[in-house]
């Protein structure tokens, strides 16, 4: 699988892999005019947000397969799509990308968000952020390879040194759902402890979360 590396502040997503580089827990994206502190998102809201950002990423990627971009949300009630392209090409795809994003979020937890499409500013990238990104690429690509034989396997969201969220098509009503979830969790933990990932610092800090088709944590 080709993984093109992009880094943005906030939740980073590209193709079927997504990373969160937040140092603090994701805050509620419900900023108000009186500048009150945003209310922290519940676990369910966090999972729904990740799922929606994944869908936006996938829909854009379906049409613009070679496009390098990142998708994120913030407390200003904005969904931001940052595109790494020259200015001329960026202006030819900007409106279409905005339309795709709006179509995806209109019936989601991010339905009230303003879609902002902009060229990516990579000036802030430093060695520390690059090293974090390399770790997440190595971590997620190794997990994806190790779990690829599970027919229910979907996307992976990784929050740096905090959690790994594995999205699946498992339905809780399925006869063997619980057994399959436990099997996938065990397989993921074995991969984390494998020699292939022994170069990653604080590997034991990652919590495995497996989501069913509804985006609910089931392990």
DOMAR-95978 format. One record per residue: x, y, z of N, C-alpha, C in turn; residue in three letters. Coordinates in steps of 0.02 Angstrom, whole numbers, plus 32768, in hexadecimal, padded with zeros to 4 digits. Layout:
BEGIN
XYZXYZXYZALA...
//
This chain:
BEGIN
802A7FC48000800080008000802C803E8000UNK801E806E7FD4804380AC7FD3802780DC8006UNK805180F48034803B8123806780608164805CUNK803F81978045805E81D8803C805A81FE807EUNK8092821D80928096823A80D58086828480D3UNK8054829680F8804182DC8102803782E6814DUNK804583238165803B833181AC8016837381B2UNK7FE2837281DC7FBD83AF81EB7FB183B18236UNK7FA183EC824F7F9083F282967F4983D8829FUNK7F4083AB82CE7EFD838F82DA7EFA834782C4UNK7EC1833282AC7EB982ED82977ECF82E8824EUNK7EFC82BB82427F1782B281FF7EFA827581DEUNK7EE4827B81A07EC88242817E7EDC82428135UNK7EED8208811C7EFD820280D57EEC81BB80C0UNK7EC881B380897EB7817080727E92814980A6UNK7EA8810C80B47E8680E380E67EAC80E38128UNK7EDE810D812F7F028111816E7EF88156818CUNK7EEE815C81CB7EE6819E81EA7F0C81A1822BUNK7F2981DB82387F5081E582747F378222829AUNK7F3B822182DB7F2E825D83037F6E82718325UNK7F8482AF83197FC282C883377FB382F78371UNK7F7782F5838B7F65832083C37F8B830C8401UNK7FA4833C84277FC3832D84677F90832D849FUNK7F56834C84927F20834C84C37EE5832784A5UNK7EB7831084D07E7B82EE84B67E55831D8487UNK7E36830084557E0E832784267DD7834B844BUNK7DD1838D84417D9F83B384647D6083B9843AUNK7D2983C784597CEA83CD84367CED84048402UNK7CD483F683C77CD4842883927C93844F8394UNK7C87847083CD7C4B849783D67C5C84DB83F4UNK7C8A84FE83D37C9F853F83EC7C63856E83ECUNK7C60859A841F7C2985CA84247C4486108426UNK7C17864084177C2C868584107C4886A38450UNK7C31868D848A7C4986AA84C97C8B868D84E0UNK7CAB866384B57CEE864884C17CF1861C84FFUNK7CBC85FB850F7CBF85CB85467CEA85908532UNK7D07856C85637D2F853285547D0484FC8532UNK7D1D84DF84FC7CF684AA84DB7CEC846F8509UNK7CB3845085037CA48414852B7CC783D9850CUNK7CEC83B185337D10837785177CE0834684F5UNK7CF7832A84BF7CCE82F9849C7CCB82B884C3UNK7C91829884C07C8A825584DD7CAF822484B0UNK7CBA81E884CA7CDB81B484A27CB481A78462UNK7C7181A384677C488196842C7C4E81CE83F9UNK7C4F820D84117C56824683E37C9A824683C1UNK7CCE823283E67D11822E83C87D1281FA8390UNK7CF381C0839E7CF3818B836C7CCB81A1832EUNK7C9281C383397C6981DB83017C8F820F82D8UNK7CB5823982FA7CDD826B82D77D12824A82ACUNK7D36821A82C87D6881F582A27D4881D48265UNK7D0F81B482707CED819182397CDB81C18201UNK7CC181FB82137CAD822C81E07CEA824781BBUNK7D20825681DE7D5C826E81BD7D788239818EUNK7D7381FA81A27D8981C381767D6081C28136UNK7D1D81CB813D7CF281C981037D02820280D2UNK7D0E823D80EE7D21827680C47D618266809EUNK7D92824B80C27DD2823980A57DCA8207806DUNK7DA381D3807A7D99819E80497D7781B8800AUNK7D4381E380127D1E81FC7FD87D4A82297FADUNK7D7382527FCC7DA1827C7FA57DD582507F82UNK7DEE821E7FA77E2181F27F8C7E0681C97F51UNK7DC681B87F527DA881927F1B7DAD81B97ED9UNK7DA381FA7EDD7DA382227EA07DE8823C7E8EUNK7E0F824D7EC27E5182697EB67E85823B7ED6UNK7E9282047EB57EBB81CE7ED27F0281E57EE2UNK7F1E82107EB97F6482257EC27F6A82667EEBUNK7F3282817F007F3482C17F247F4F82B77F6BUNK7F7B82E27F807F9582E17FC47F7083147FEEUNK7F4F82FD80227F25832A804A7F1C830F8090UNK7F06833B80BD7EF6832781017EB183428113UNK7E8D831E813F7E4B833281547E4A833881A0UNK7E30836E81BA7E2E837782037DF1839F8217UNK7DE2839F82587DAC83C882747DC783EE82AFUNK7DA8842682C17DC1844D82F97D87846D8321UNK7D9A848E83577D6884AB83847D4684EA8368UNK7D5A84FF832D7D3A8538830C7CFF852082E1UNK7CEC84E182EB7CB784C182C47CC784C4827AUNK7D0484AF826A7D1C84AD82257D3584678215UNK7D25845081D97D45841581BD7D75842F8189UNK7DB5842281927DE8843E81667E068408813BUNK7E0A841680FB7E2D83EB80CC7E69841280B3UNK7EA583FA80C47EE2841D80B07F0483F5807AUNK7F11841680427F2883F480057F7084097FF6UNK7F9A83D77FEA7FE083E47FD87FE683E27F8CUNK7FDA841A7F6C7FDF841F7F237FF384667F10UNK8008846F7ED1801984B37EBB7FD984DB7EB6UNK7FE1851C7EB87FA785487EBD7F7885427E81UNK7F93853A7E467F6985367E0A7F3C84F87E0DUNK7F5884BE7E1C7F3084817E1F7F0084837E5AUNK7F16849F7E927EEB84A37ECD7EAA84C67EBCUNK7EAD84FC7E967E7085237E867E4284FC7E57UNK7E5C84CC7E327E3184A57E057E09846F7E2BUNK7E21845C7E667DFF84267E8C7DDE843F7ECCUNK7DEC847C7EE07DD484957F207D88848F7F29UNK7D6284A97EF97D1984A97EFF7CFC84637F00UNK7D1984367ED87D0183F27ED67D0E83CE7F18UNK7D4983D87F337D5A83B97F747D2B83D37FAAUNK7D1C84137FA97CEE84307FD97CA984107FD3UNK7C9384067F957C5183E87F897C4F839F7FA2UNK7C85837A7F977C8883357FAF7C8483337FFBUNK7CAB835D801C7CAB835E80667C6783718082UNK7C4683A280647C0483B8807C7BD1837F8074UNK7BD6835B803E7BA7832480317BAE82ED8066UNK7BEC82DF807A7BF982AB80AB7BE082BE80F0UNK7BEB82FC81057BDD830F814B7B9583258157UNK7B6D832C81227B2B834A812B7AFD83238159UNK7B0982E281607AE082B9818D7B09829981C4UNK7B4182BA81D67B6F829E82077B7382CA8245UNK7B9D82B682747BA982DD82B17BC7832182A1UNK7BE5832882667C05836782517BD983908221UNK7B98838282227B6A83A281F27B6883EE81F8UNK7B78840A82327B758453823B7BB98475822EUNK7BE9844F82177C2C846A820D7C32848F81CBUNK7C5C84C181CB7C6E84E5818E7CA984C0816DUNK7CA384B3812D7CDA849181097D0B84C480EEUNK7D4A84BC81007D7F84E980E97DB284C080C2UNK7DBC84D280837DEE84B080597E2684E1804BUNK7E6384CE805A7E9B84FC80537EDA84D68040UNK7F0A84FB80267F4C84DD80187F7084D3805AUNK7F94849C805F7FB6848B809C7FF684B480A6UNK7FFF84CE80E2803B84F280F4806884C2811AUNK809F84AD80FB80CC847D81198107849E813DUNK810484E08144813D85038161814B84F181A9UNK811784DB81CE811F84CE8215813D84898224UNK8143845E81F1815B841A81FE81A2841A8217UNK81AF83F8824F81F283F3826A820683A98271UNK8242839D8289825B8359828E8231832E82BEUNK821A834C82F581F38327832681B1830E8306UNK818F833A82E28150832682C2815C82F2828DUNK819282F8826881A382C7823581AE82838254UNK81D08281828E81DD824182B0819C822282C9UNK816E824C82E2812D823382F88108821482BDUNK810A8237828580E7821F824A810481DC8232UNK814781D6823481678198821F8151815E824CUNK814C816C828E8137813882BD80F0812282ADUNK80C4815182A0807E814182938076811B8251UNK809C812F821F809A810B81DF80B180C381E9UNK80E880BA820D81028076821980D0804D8241UNK80B2806C827480838049829F804580338279UNK8026806282567FE7805382347FF0802581F8UNK8026802E81D2803180038198803F7FBB81AEUNK80627FB281E680707F6F8201802F7F4E8218UNK80057F75823A7FC47F5A82517F977F498216UNK7F967F7381E37F6C7F6681A97F817F278185UNK7FC37F1C81807FDC7EE081607FCA7EA28189UNK7FD07EA881CB7FC37E6F81F67F7A7E5C81FCUNK7F4E7E8D81F17F067E8181F97EE17E7B81B6UNK7F057E7C817F7EE67E80813D7EBA7E43812CUNK7EC77E0B814C7EA07DCE813C7E5C7DCC815DUNK7E4E7DFC818A7E0C7DFF81A97DDD7E248179UNK7DAA7E0281627D7C7E1F81317D587E5D814CUNK7D527E61818E7D2C7E9881AD7D587ED581B9UNK7D987ECF81AC7DC87F0581BC7DBD7F428191UNK7DBD7F7D81B17DB47FBC818D7DEF7FEA8194UNK7DE4802581AF7E18805781B77E39805481FCUNK7E72807682017E95807C82417EA080C68250UNK7E8E80DB828C7E9C811E82A57ECF811682DEUNK7F06813B82DB7F38813783107F43817B832FUNK7F3A8180836F7F4881BD83947F8B81B383B8UNK7FBA81DE83A9800081D483BD800981C18406UNK8025818584118034816A84537FF781698482UNK7FBC816484647F7F8161848D7F5281278479UNK7F3B8126843C7F0B80F2842A7F0F80E083E0UNK7EF880A383D17EF2808B838D7EAA80748384UNK7E86809483587E3F8084834D7E38805F830BUNK7E1F8021830F7E177FF782D47DCD7FF482C1UNK7DBC800F82887D77800E82717D697FCE824BUNK7D2F7FB082587D1D7F7182377CD57F74821FUNK7CC17F4181FB7C7B7F3A81E47C557F08820FUNK7C6F7EF9824A7C507EC982777C0D7EE48290UNK7BDA7EB9828F7B997ECA82AB7B917EA682EEUNK7B7C7ECA83217B757EAC83637B447E718363UNK7B177E7183347AE57E3C83307B007DFC8310UNK7B3B7E0082F27B587DC582D27B677D908306UNK7B5E7D5282F47B657D1A83227BAA7D178342UNK7BDE7D20831B7C227D1A83347C457D5D833EUNK7C1E7D9283467C397DD6834B7C6C7DDD8384UNK7C587DC783C07C847DD083FA7CC57DA983F1UNK7CC07D6C83D97CFB7D4283CE7D2A7D63839CUNK7D0E7D7E83667D377D9E83337D597DDD834DUNK7D357E0483757D517E4083937D8C7E2F83BFUNK7D847DFD83EA7DBA7DE884177DF67DCE83F1UNK7DE87DAA83BB7E1D7D8F83917E457DC78370UNK7E227DFA83577E437E3283377E6C7E5A836AUNK7E507E6383A67E757E8883DA7EB57E6383ECUNK7EB17E2283F47EEC7DFA84047F207DFE83CDUNK7F097DFA838F7F367DFE83567F597E428354UNK7F337E7883607F4F7EBB83607F837EC38397UNK7F757EA883D27FA57EAD84097FE57E8683FAUNK7FDE7E4C83D980187E2583C680437E4B8394UNK80227E6E836680477E968335806D7ECF8357UNK804D7EEE8389806D7F2583AD80AD7F0E83D0UNK80AC7ECF83E780E57EB5840C81187E9183DFUNK810C7E94839E81377E71836E81797E958364UNK81A97E70834A81EB7E8D833D81E87EC6830BUNK81B67EC482DF81B17EF982AC81A47F3E82C9UNK81887F3F830681777F7F832581A27F8D8363UNK81D97F68836B82017F7283A882277FB483A8UNK82277FD78370824A8018836E821E80518386UNK81DE8044839181B0807983A581B2808283F0UNK81BC80C0840581BF80CF844C817980CF846AUNK817480B984A8813480B984CD80FD809484A7UNK810F805B848980DD8035846480A6801D8492UNK80B6801384D280847FFB8502805280308516UNK805B806D84FE802D80A3850F7FEF80A384E2UNK7FF1807C84AC7FB9807C847D7F82804D8494UNK7F46806784997F0B804084AB7EE6802C846BUNK7ED77FEC84657EB47FD3842A7E687FDC8433UNK7E487FFC84037DFF800284037DE47FE783C1UNK7DB47FBA83C67D967F9D838A7D4E7FB58385UNK7D3C7FD1834B7CFA7FEC83417CD17FBE8314UNK7C907FB983237C647F9382F77C4D7FBF82BDUNK7C1F7FA582957C097FCA825A7BE6800C826CUNK7BCC801182A97BAB804E82C17BDB808082E0UNK7C1C806F82E27C4D809B83017C4F8096834CUNK7C35806083697C35805683B17C71802A83C5UNK7C90803B83FD7CC8801284177CAB7FD18431UNK7CC67F9984197CA97F58842B7CDB7F28844DUNK7D157F4284607D447F1784837D537F3184C9UNK
//
